[in-house]
Amino acid sequence: MRDFQVIYLSFLWIVDYLSSGKTLQERFQRCAVRCQALARDGLGYDAKLADQERAQAKFNGCLDECGKECLSRIPKLKQDIVAQIQRL
């Protein structure tokens, strides 16, 4: 019975940890919303085309940084999942 409990608890840990992928997605979404706000803050009511293009470039650059940050977290996530599976 003890082996079953260890396997079951490990399984629960893995499922919980995999849900952190959802957390990663939510983190990216929050970052994207921040980028959108930063880009919009630079625009006035009657923004010219050049202003809109600058805001779009600012948004794109910010979103790129969000993506890089989230991607940098994936190897650690994978490493932790593999380590837990190997414990089984």
DOMIDO-307230 format. One record per atom (N, C-alpha, C, O): atom name; residue number from 1; x, y, z. Coordinates in nm, 3 decimals, always signed. Layout:
N
martor=CA; lumke=NUM; px=X; py=Y; pz=Z
...
This chain:
88
martor=N; lumke=1; px=+0.083; py=-0.120; pz=+0.000
martor=CA; lumke=1; px=+0.000; py=+0.000; pz=+0.000
martor=C; lumke=1; px=+0.086; py=+0.125; pz=+0.000
martor=O; lumke=1; px=+0.048; py=+0.226; pz=-0.059
martor=N; lumke=2; px=+0.200; py=+0.121; pz=+0.063
martor=CA; lumke=2; px=+0.289; py=+0.236; pz=+0.071
martor=C; lumke=2; px=+0.334; py=+0.281; pz=-0.067
martor=O; lumke=2; px=+0.338; py=+0.402; pz=-0.094
martor=N; lumke=3; px=+0.370; py=+0.187; pz=-0.156
martor=CA; lumke=3; px=+0.414; py=+0.222; pz=-0.291
martor=C; lumke=3; px=+0.304; py=+0.294; pz=-0.366
martor=O; lumke=3; px=+0.329; py=+0.390; pz=-0.438
martor=N; lumke=4; px=+0.182; py=+0.246; pz=-0.350
martor=CA; lumke=4; px=+0.070; py=+0.311; pz=-0.416
martor=C; lumke=4; px=+0.055; py=+0.455; pz=-0.369
martor=O; lumke=4; px=+0.029; py=+0.544; pz=-0.450
martor=N; lumke=5; px=+0.070; py=+0.478; pz=-0.240
martor=CA; lumke=5; px=+0.057; py=+0.613; pz=-0.186
martor=C; lumke=5; px=+0.166; py=+0.705; pz=-0.242
martor=O; lumke=5; px=+0.139; py=+0.820; pz=-0.276
martor=N; lumke=6; px=+0.287; py=+0.654; pz=-0.252
martor=CA; lumke=6; px=+0.396; py=+0.734; pz=-0.306
martor=C; lumke=6; px=+0.368; py=+0.769; pz=-0.451
martor=O; lumke=6; px=+0.386; py=+0.884; pz=-0.493
martor=N; lumke=7; px=+0.325; py=+0.671; pz=-0.528
martor=CA; lumke=7; px=+0.294; py=+0.695; pz=-0.669
martor=C; lumke=7; px=+0.179; py=+0.793; pz=-0.682
martor=O; lumke=7; px=+0.183; py=+0.885; pz=-0.764
martor=N; lumke=8; px=+0.076; py=+0.774; pz=-0.601
martor=CA; lumke=8; px=-0.040; py=+0.863; pz=-0.607
martor=C; lumke=8; px=-0.002; py=+1.006; pz=-0.570
martor=O; lumke=8; px=-0.043; py=+1.100; pz=-0.638
martor=N; lumke=9; px=+0.074; py=+1.023; pz=-0.464
martor=CA; lumke=9; px=+0.115; py=+1.158; pz=-0.423
martor=C; lumke=9; px=+0.206; py=+1.221; pz=-0.528
martor=O; lumke=9; px=+0.196; py=+1.340; pz=-0.553
martor=N; lumke=10; px=+0.293; py=+1.142; pz=-0.587
martor=CA; lumke=10; px=+0.379; py=+1.194; pz=-0.693
martor=C; lumke=10; px=+0.296; py=+1.237; pz=-0.813
martor=O; lumke=10; px=+0.321; py=+1.340; pz=-0.875
martor=N; lumke=11; px=+0.196; py=+1.155; pz=-0.845
martor=CA; lumke=11; px=+0.106; py=+1.189; pz=-0.955
martor=C; lumke=11; px=+0.035; py=+1.321; pz=-0.927
martor=O; lumke=11; px=+0.025; py=+1.407; pz=-1.015
martor=N; lumke=12; px=-0.015; py=+1.337; pz=-0.807
martor=CA; lumke=12; px=-0.082; py=+1.462; pz=-0.770
martor=C; lumke=12; px=+0.013; py=+1.581; pz=-0.780
martor=O; lumke=12; px=-0.027; py=+1.689; pz=-0.825
martor=N; lumke=13; px=+0.138; py=+1.561; pz=-0.738
martor=CA; lumke=13; px=+0.236; py=+1.668; pz=-0.747
martor=C; lumke=13; px=+0.258; py=+1.707; pz=-0.893
martor=O; lumke=13; px=+0.263; py=+1.825; pz=-0.927
martor=N; lumke=14; px=+0.272; py=+1.606; pz=-0.980
martor=CA; lumke=14; px=+0.294; py=+1.633; pz=-1.122
martor=C; lumke=14; px=+0.176; py=+1.708; pz=-1.182
martor=O; lumke=14; px=+0.195; py=+1.804; pz=-1.256
martor=N; lumke=15; px=+0.056; py=+1.663; pz=-1.151
martor=CA; lumke=15; px=-0.064; py=+1.731; pz=-1.203
martor=C; lumke=15; px=-0.067; py=+1.875; pz=-1.154
martor=O; lumke=15; px=-0.096; py=+1.967; pz=-1.232
martor=N; lumke=16; px=-0.038; py=+1.895; pz=-1.028
martor=CA; lumke=16; px=-0.036; py=+2.031; pz=-0.973
martor=C; lumke=16; px=+0.071; py=+2.115; pz=-1.041
martor=O; lumke=16; px=+0.049; py=+2.232; pz=-1.073
martor=N; lumke=17; px=+0.188; py=+2.055; pz=-1.062
martor=CA; lumke=17; px=+0.297; py=+2.129; pz=-1.125
martor=C; lumke=17; px=+0.267; py=+2.160; pz=-1.270
martor=O; lumke=17; px=+0.302; py=+2.268; pz=-1.319
martor=N; lumke=18; px=+0.202; py=+2.067; pz=-1.339
martor=CA; lumke=18; px=+0.166; py=+2.094; pz=-1.477
martor=C; lumke=18; px=+0.066; py=+2.208; pz=-1.486
martor=O; lumke=18; px=+0.064; py=+2.282; pz=-1.585
martor=N; lumke=19; px=-0.015; py=+2.224; pz=-1.384
martor=CA; lumke=19; px=-0.109; py=+2.336; pz=-1.385
martor=C; lumke=19; px=-0.035; py=+2.468; pz=-1.374
martor=O; lumke=19; px=-0.091; py=+2.574; pz=-1.402
martor=N; lumke=20; px=+0.093; py=+2.463; pz=-1.332
martor=CA; lumke=20; px=+0.171; py=+2.587; pz=-1.331
martor=C; lumke=20; px=+0.197; py=+2.634; pz=-1.473
martor=O; lumke=20; px=+0.231; py=+2.751; pz=-1.495
martor=N; lumke=21; px=+0.182; py=+2.543; pz=-1.573
martor=CA; lumke=21; px=+0.186; py=+2.587; pz=-1.713
martor=C; lumke=21; px=+0.074; py=+2.685; pz=-1.740
martor=O; lumke=21; px=+0.090; py=+2.781; pz=-1.815
martor=N; lumke=22; px=-0.040; py=+2.659; pz=-1.677
martor=CA; lumke=22; px=-0.152; py=+2.753; pz=-1.688
martor=C; lumke=22; px=-0.112; py=+2.885; pz=-1.623
martor=O; lumke=22; px=-0.143; py=+2.992; pz=-1.675
martor=N; lumke=23; px=-0.043; py=+2.876; pz=-1.510
martor=CA; lumke=23; px=+0.005; py=+2.996; pz=-1.444
martor=C; lumke=23; px=+0.100; py=+3.073; pz=-1.534
martor=O; lumke=23; px=+0.098; py=+3.196; pz=-1.538
martor=N; lumke=24; px=+0.184; py=+3.000; pz=-1.606
martor=CA; lumke=24; px=+0.276; py=+3.063; pz=-1.701
martor=C; lumke=24; px=+0.199; py=+3.136; pz=-1.810
martor=O; lumke=24; px=+0.234; py=+3.248; pz=-1.848
martor=N; lumke=25; px=+0.094; py=+3.072; pz=-1.858
martor=CA; lumke=25; px=+0.010; py=+3.137; pz=-1.960
martor=C; lumke=25; px=-0.057; py=+3.261; pz=-1.903
martor=O; lumke=25; px=-0.064; py=+3.365; pz=-1.969
martor=N; lumke=26; px=-0.106; py=+3.250; pz=-1.781
martor=CA; lumke=26; px=-0.171; py=+3.366; pz=-1.718
martor=C; lumke=26; px=-0.070; py=+3.478; pz=-1.696
martor=O; lumke=26; px=-0.104; py=+3.596; pz=-1.711
martor=N; lumke=27; px=+0.053; py=+3.443; pz=-1.660
martor=CA; lumke=27; px=+0.158; py=+3.542; pz=-1.642
martor=C; lumke=27; px=+0.184; py=+3.616; pz=-1.774
martor=O; lumke=27; px=+0.199; py=+3.738; pz=-1.777
martor=N; lumke=28; px=+0.188; py=+3.540; pz=-1.884
martor=CA; lumke=28; px=+0.209; py=+3.600; pz=-2.016
martor=C; lumke=28; px=+0.093; py=+3.692; pz=-2.051
martor=O; lumke=28; px=+0.114; py=+3.802; pz=-2.103
martor=N; lumke=29; px=-0.028; py=+3.648; pz=-2.022
martor=CA; lumke=29; px=-0.145; py=+3.731; pz=-2.051
martor=C; lumke=29; px=-0.143; py=+3.862; pz=-1.971
martor=O; lumke=29; px=-0.175; py=+3.968; pz=-2.024
martor=N; lumke=30; px=-0.105; py=+3.853; pz=-1.843
martor=CA; lumke=30; px=-0.097; py=+3.976; pz=-1.762
martor=C; lumke=30; px=+0.010; py=+4.070; pz=-1.818
martor=O; lumke=30; px=-0.009; py=+4.191; pz=-1.822
martor=N; lumke=31; px=+0.120; py=+4.013; pz=-1.860
martor=CA; lumke=31; px=+0.228; py=+4.093; pz=-1.918
martor=C; lumke=31; px=+0.180; py=+4.160; pz=-2.046
martor=O; lumke=31; px=+0.210; py=+4.277; pz=-2.070
martor=N; lumke=32; px=+0.105; py=+4.086; pz=-2.129
martor=CA; lumke=32; px=+0.053; py=+4.142; pz=-2.253
martor=C; lumke=32; px=-0.044; py=+4.258; pz=-2.226
martor=O; lumke=32; px=-0.044; py=+4.357; pz=-2.298
martor=N; lumke=33; px=-0.123; py=+4.244; pz=-2.123
martor=CA; lumke=33; px=-0.216; py=+4.352; pz=-2.087
martor=C; lumke=33; px=-0.138; py=+4.475; pz=-2.042
martor=O; lumke=33; px=-0.174; py=+4.588; pz=-2.075
martor=N; lumke=34; px=-0.029; py=+4.453; pz=-1.965
martor=CA; lumke=34; px=+0.057; py=+4.564; pz=-1.925
martor=C; lumke=34; px=+0.117; py=+4.632; pz=-2.047
martor=O; lumke=34; px=+0.124; py=+4.755; pz=-2.053
martor=N; lumke=35; px=+0.161; py=+4.553; pz=-2.143
martor=CA; lumke=35; px=+0.219; py=+4.610; pz=-2.266
martor=C; lumke=35; px=+0.116; py=+4.694; pz=-2.340
martor=O; lumke=35; px=+0.147; py=+4.802; pz=-2.390
martor=N; lumke=36; px=-0.005; py=+4.643; pz=-2.346
martor=CA; lumke=36; px=-0.111; py=+4.716; pz=-2.413
martor=C; lumke=36; px=-0.137; py=+4.850; pz=-2.343
martor=O; lumke=36; px=-0.155; py=+4.952; pz=-2.409
martor=N; lumke=37; px=-0.139; py=+4.848; pz=-2.211
martor=CA; lumke=37; px=-0.161; py=+4.971; pz=-2.135
martor=C; lumke=37; px=-0.048; py=+5.070; pz=-2.158
martor=O; lumke=37; px=-0.072; py=+5.190; pz=-2.175
martor=N; lumke=38; px=+0.076; py=+5.021; pz=-2.159
martor=CA; lumke=38; px=+0.191; py=+5.110; pz=-2.183
martor=C; lumke=38; px=+0.182; py=+5.174; pz=-2.320
martor=O; lumke=38; px=+0.208; py=+5.293; pz=-2.336
martor=N; lumke=39; px=+0.144; py=+5.095; pz=-2.419
martor=CA; lumke=39; px=+0.134; py=+5.148; pz=-2.555
martor=C; lumke=39; px=+0.021; py=+5.250; pz=-2.565
martor=O; lumke=39; px=+0.036; py=+5.354; pz=-2.628
martor=N; lumke=40; px=-0.092; py=+5.221; pz=-2.502
martor=CA; lumke=40; px=-0.206; py=+5.313; pz=-2.508
martor=C; lumke=40; px=-0.180; py=+5.441; pz=-2.430
martor=O; lumke=40; px=-0.228; py=+5.548; pz=-2.467
martor=N; lumke=41; px=-0.104; py=+5.431; pz=-2.322
martor=CA; lumke=41; px=-0.074; py=+5.550; pz=-2.242
martor=C; lumke=41; px=+0.002; py=+5.654; pz=-2.323
martor=O; lumke=41; px=-0.007; py=+5.774; pz=-2.296
martor=N; lumke=42; px=+0.076; py=+5.610; pz=-2.421
martor=CA; lumke=42; px=+0.153; py=+5.702; pz=-2.505
martor=C; lumke=42; px=+0.071; py=+5.769; pz=-2.613
martor=O; lumke=42; px=+0.119; py=+5.860; pz=-2.680
martor=N; lumke=43; px=-0.051; py=+5.724; pz=-2.630
martor=CA; lumke=43; px=-0.136; py=+5.782; pz=-2.735
martor=C; lumke=43; px=-0.231; py=+5.885; pz=-2.677
martor=O; lumke=43; px=-0.281; py=+5.871; pz=-2.565
martor=N; lumke=44; px=-0.254; py=+5.988; pz=-2.753
martor=CA; lumke=44; px=-0.354; py=+6.086; pz=-2.716
martor=C; lumke=44; px=-0.488; py=+6.051; pz=-2.777
martor=O; lumke=44; px=-0.504; py=+5.945; pz=-2.838
martor=N; lumke=45; px=-0.584; py=+6.140; pz=-2.760
martor=CA; lumke=45; px=-0.717; py=+6.116; pz=-2.813
martor=C; lumke=45; px=-0.716; py=+6.108; pz=-2.965
martor=O; lumke=45; px=-0.777; py=+6.019; pz=-3.024
martor=N; lumke=46; px=-0.647; py=+6.200; pz=-3.025
martor=CA; lumke=46; px=-0.646; py=+6.209; pz=-3.172
martor=C; lumke=46; px=-0.504; py=+6.179; pz=-3.222
martor=O; lumke=46; px=-0.436; py=+6.267; pz=-3.276
martor=N; lumke=47; px=-0.461; py=+6.055; pz=-3.202
martor=CA; lumke=47; px=-0.323; py=+6.018; pz=-3.235
martor=C; lumke=47; px=-0.302; py=+6.013; pz=-3.386
martor=O; lumke=47; px=-0.387; py=+5.965; pz=-3.462
martor=N; lumke=48; px=-0.190; py=+6.064; pz=-3.427
martor=CA; lumke=48; px=-0.150; py=+6.060; pz=-3.568
martor=C; lumke=48; px=-0.101; py=+5.919; pz=-3.602
martor=O; lumke=48; px=-0.075; py=+5.838; pz=-3.513
martor=N; lumke=49; px=-0.090; py=+5.891; pz=-3.730
martor=CA; lumke=49; px=-0.045; py=+5.760; pz=-3.775
martor=C; lumke=49; px=+0.095; py=+5.728; pz=-3.721
martor=O; lumke=49; px=+0.121; py=+5.615; pz=-3.681
martor=N; lumke=50; px=+0.183; py=+5.826; pz=-3.721
martor=CA; lumke=50; px=+0.319; py=+5.803; pz=-3.669
martor=C; lumke=50; px=+0.315; py=+5.766; pz=-3.521
martor=O; lumke=50; px=+0.393; py=+5.682; pz=-3.476
martor=N; lumke=51; px=+0.225; py=+5.831; pz=-3.445
martor=CA; lumke=51; px=+0.210; py=+5.798; pz=-3.303
martor=C; lumke=51; px=+0.158; py=+5.655; pz=-3.285
martor=O; lumke=51; px=+0.203; py=+5.582; pz=-3.197
martor=N; lumke=52; px=+0.064; py=+5.617; pz=-3.369
martor=CA; lumke=52; px=+0.008; py=+5.482; pz=-3.362
martor=C; lumke=52; px=+0.115; py=+5.378; pz=-3.396
martor=O; lumke=52; px=+0.121; py=+5.272; pz=-3.334
martor=N; lumke=53; px=+0.198; py=+5.409; pz=-3.494
martor=CA; lumke=53; px=+0.306; py=+5.317; pz=-3.532
martor=C; lumke=53; px=+0.409; py=+5.303; pz=-3.420
martor=O; lumke=53; px=+0.459; py=+5.193; pz=-3.394
martor=N; lumke=54; px=+0.440; py=+5.414; pz=-3.353
martor=CA; lumke=54; px=+0.532; py=+5.408; pz=-3.239
martor=C; lumke=54; px=+0.473; py=+5.325; pz=-3.125
martor=O; lumke=54; px=+0.542; py=+5.245; pz=-3.062
martor=N; lumke=55; px=+0.344; py=+5.346; pz=-3.100
martor=CA; lumke=55; px=+0.277; py=+5.270; pz=-2.995
martor=C; lumke=55; px=+0.275; py=+5.120; pz=-3.029
martor=O; lumke=55; px=+0.293; py=+5.036; pz=-2.942
martor=N; lumke=56; px=+0.253; py=+5.090; pz=-3.156
martor=CA; lumke=56; px=+0.253; py=+4.949; pz=-3.198
martor=C; lumke=56; px=+0.391; py=+4.889; pz=-3.182
martor=O; lumke=56; px=+0.404; py=+4.775; pz=-3.137
martor=N; lumke=57; px=+0.494; py=+4.963; pz=-3.218
martor=CA; lumke=57; px=+0.631; py=+4.915; pz=-3.203
martor=C; lumke=57; px=+0.665; py=+4.895; pz=-3.054
martor=O; lumke=57; px=+0.732; py=+4.798; pz=-3.018
martor=N; lumke=58; px=+0.619; py=+4.986; pz=-2.971
martor=CA; lumke=58; px=+0.641; py=+4.974; pz=-2.826
martor=C; lumke=58; px=+0.571; py=+4.849; pz=-2.772
martor=O; lumke=58; px=+0.627; py=+4.774; pz=-2.692
martor=N; lumke=59; px=+0.448; py=+4.828; pz=-2.817
martor=CA; lumke=59; px=+0.372; py=+4.710; pz=-2.775
martor=C; lumke=59; px=+0.443; py=+4.582; pz=-2.820
martor=O; lumke=59; px=+0.459; py=+4.489; pz=-2.741
martor=N; lumke=60; px=+0.484; py=+4.578; pz=-2.945
martor=CA; lumke=60; px=+0.551; py=+4.459; pz=-2.999
martor=C; lumke=60; px=+0.680; py=+4.428; pz=-2.924
martor=O; lumke=60; px=+0.707; py=+4.312; pz=-2.893
martor=N; lumke=61; px=+0.759; py=+4.530; pz=-2.894
martor=CA; lumke=61; px=+0.883; py=+4.510; pz=-2.820
martor=C; lumke=61; px=+0.858; py=+4.459; pz=-2.679
martor=O; lumke=61; px=+0.927; py=+4.370; pz=-2.630
martor=N; lumke=62; px=+0.760; py=+4.516; pz=-2.615
martor=CA; lumke=62; px=+0.723; py=+4.475; pz=-2.479
martor=C; lumke=62; px=+0.673; py=+4.331; pz=-2.479
martor=O; lumke=62; px=+0.711; py=+4.252; pz=-2.393
martor=N; lumke=63; px=+0.588; py=+4.298; pz=-2.576
martor=CA; lumke=63; px=+0.534; py=+4.162; pz=-2.585
martor=C; lumke=63; px=+0.644; py=+4.061; pz=-2.614
martor=O; lumke=63; px=+0.639; py=+3.948; pz=-2.565
martor=N; lumke=64; px=+0.742; py=+4.100; pz=-2.692
martor=CA; lumke=64; px=+0.855; py=+4.014; pz=-2.719
martor=C; lumke=64; px=+0.931; py=+3.983; pz=-2.591
martor=O; lumke=64; px=+0.971; py=+3.869; pz=-2.569
martor=N; lumke=65; px=+0.949; py=+4.083; pz=-2.506
martor=CA; lumke=65; px=+1.015; py=+4.061; pz=-2.377
martor=C; lumke=65; px=+0.932; py=+3.969; pz=-2.287
martor=O; lumke=65; px=+0.988; py=+3.887; pz=-2.214
martor=N; lumke=66; px=+0.801; py=+3.984; pz=-2.291
martor=CA; lumke=66; px=+0.714; py=+3.894; pz=-2.214
martor=C; lumke=66; px=+0.734; py=+3.750; pz=-2.258
martor=O; lumke=66; px=+0.746; py=+3.659; pz=-2.176
martor=N; lumke=67; px=+0.738; py=+3.730; pz=-2.387
martor=CA; lumke=67; px=+0.757; py=+3.596; pz=-2.441
martor=C; lumke=67; px=+0.891; py=+3.537; pz=-2.401
martor=O; lumke=67; px=+0.900; py=+3.420; pz=-2.364
martor=N; lumke=68; px=+0.996; py=+3.619; pz=-2.409
martor=CA; lumke=68; px=+1.129; py=+3.571; pz=-2.371
martor=C; lumke=68; px=+1.133; py=+3.532; pz=-2.223
martor=O; lumke=68; px=+1.193; py=+3.432; pz=-2.186
martor=N; lumke=69; px=+1.069; py=+3.612; pz=-2.141
martor=CA; lumke=69; px=+1.066; py=+3.581; pz=-1.997
martor=C; lumke=69; px=+0.995; py=+3.449; pz=-1.972
martor=O; lumke=69; px=+1.043; py=+3.366; pz=-1.895
martor=N; lumke=70; px=+0.881; py=+3.429; pz=-2.035
martor=CA; lumke=70; px=+0.805; py=+3.305; pz=-2.015
martor=C; lumke=70; px=+0.881; py=+3.185; pz=-2.071
martor=O; lumke=70; px=+0.884; py=+3.079; pz=-2.008
martor=N; lumke=71; px=+0.942; py=+3.200; pz=-2.186
martor=CA; lumke=71; px=+1.019; py=+3.090; pz=-2.244
martor=C; lumke=71; px=+1.138; py=+3.052; pz=-2.155
martor=O; lumke=71; px=+1.176; py=+2.936; pz=-2.149
martor=N; lumke=72; px=+1.194; py=+3.150; pz=-2.089
martor=CA; lumke=72; px=+1.309; py=+3.121; pz=-2.003
martor=C; lumke=72; px=+1.270; py=+3.036; pz=-1.882
martor=O; lumke=72; px=+1.357; py=+2.974; pz=-1.820
martor=N; lumke=73; px=+1.143; py=+3.032; pz=-1.849
martor=CA; lumke=73; px=+1.096; py=+2.954; pz=-1.734
martor=C; lumke=73; px=+1.066; py=+2.808; pz=-1.770
martor=O; lumke=73; px=+1.056; py=+2.724; pz=-1.680
martor=N; lumke=74; px=+1.053; py=+2.777; pz=-1.897
martor=CA; lumke=74; px=+1.014; py=+2.643; pz=-1.938
martor=C; lumke=74; px=+1.119; py=+2.536; pz=-1.904
martor=O; lumke=74; px=+1.080; py=+2.430; pz=-1.856
martor=N; lumke=75; px=+1.248; py=+2.558; pz=-1.926
martor=CA; lumke=75; px=+1.344; py=+2.453; pz=-1.891
martor=C; lumke=75; px=+1.337; py=+2.411; pz=-1.744
martor=O; lumke=75; px=+1.348; py=+2.293; pz=-1.713
martor=N; lumke=76; px=+1.320; py=+2.506; pz=-1.655
martor=CA; lumke=76; px=+1.310; py=+2.474; pz=-1.511
martor=C; lumke=76; px=+1.182; py=+2.393; pz=-1.485
martor=O; lumke=76; px=+1.184; py=+2.297; pz=-1.407
martor=N; lumke=77; px=+1.075; py=+2.431; pz=-1.548
martor=CA; lumke=77; px=+0.950; py=+2.359; pz=-1.534
martor=C; lumke=77; px=+0.968; py=+2.214; pz=-1.581
martor=O; lumke=77; px=+0.925; py=+2.120; pz=-1.513
martor=N; lumke=78; px=+1.030; py=+2.197; pz=-1.696
martor=CA; lumke=78; px=+1.055; py=+2.063; pz=-1.750
martor=C; lumke=78; px=+1.146; py=+1.983; pz=-1.657
martor=O; lumke=78; px=+1.120; py=+1.866; pz=-1.629
martor=N; lumke=79; px=+1.250; py=+2.046; pz=-1.609
martor=CA; lumke=79; px=+1.346; py=+1.979; pz=-1.520
martor=C; lumke=79; px=+1.276; py=+1.928; pz=-1.394
martor=O; lumke=79; px=+1.300; py=+1.815; pz=-1.351
martor=N; lumke=80; px=+1.192; py=+2.010; pz=-1.337
martor=CA; lumke=80; px=+1.121; py=+1.970; pz=-1.215
martor=C; lumke=80; px=+1.024; py=+1.855; pz=-1.240
martor=O; lumke=80; px=+1.012; py=+1.765; pz=-1.158
martor=N; lumke=81; px=+0.956; py=+1.859; pz=-1.353
martor=CA; lumke=81; px=+0.861; py=+1.752; pz=-1.386
martor=C; lumke=81; px=+0.936; py=+1.621; pz=-1.408
martor=O; lumke=81; px=+0.895; py=+1.517; pz=-1.356
martor=N; lumke=82; px=+1.044; py=+1.626; pz=-1.485
martor=CA; lumke=82; px=+1.123; py=+1.505; pz=-1.511
martor=C; lumke=82; px=+1.179; py=+1.448; pz=-1.380
martor=O; lumke=82; px=+1.177; py=+1.327; pz=-1.360
martor=N; lumke=83; px=+1.228; py=+1.533; pz=-1.293
martor=CA; lumke=83; px=+1.283; py=+1.487; pz=-1.165
martor=C; lumke=83; px=+1.176; py=+1.416; pz=-1.083
martor=O; lumke=83; px=+1.202; py=+1.314; pz=-1.020
martor=N; lumke=84; px=+1.056; py=+1.471; pz=-1.083
martor=CA; lumke=84; px=+0.947; py=+1.408; pz=-1.007
martor=C; lumke=84; px=+0.906; py=+1.275; pz=-1.069
martor=O; lumke=84; px=+0.877; py=+1.179; pz=-0.997
martor=N; lumke=85; px=+0.905; py=+1.268; pz=-1.200
martor=CA; lumke=85; px=+0.869; py=+1.141; pz=-1.267
martor=C; lumke=85; px=+0.974; py=+1.035; pz=-1.236
martor=O; lumke=85; px=+0.941; py=+0.919; pz=-1.214
martor=N; lumke=86; px=+1.100; py=+1.075; pz=-1.235
martor=CA; lumke=86; px=+1.208; py=+0.979; pz=-1.208
martor=C; lumke=86; px=+1.201; py=+0.924; pz=-1.066
martor=O; lumke=86; px=+1.253; py=+0.816; pz=-1.039
martor=N; lumke=87; px=+1.140; py=+0.997; pz=-0.977
martor=CA; lumke=87; px=+1.125; py=+0.948; pz=-0.840
martor=C; lumke=87; px=+1.030; py=+0.829; pz=-0.833
martor=O; lumke=87; px=+1.036; py=+0.749; pz=-0.740
martor=N; lumke=88; px=+0.944; py=+0.820; pz=-0.932
martor=CA; lumke=88; px=+0.849; py=+0.709; pz=-0.933
martor=C; lumke=88; px=+0.926; py=+0.583; pz=-0.962
martor=O; lumke=88; px=+0.867; py=+0.475; pz=-0.968
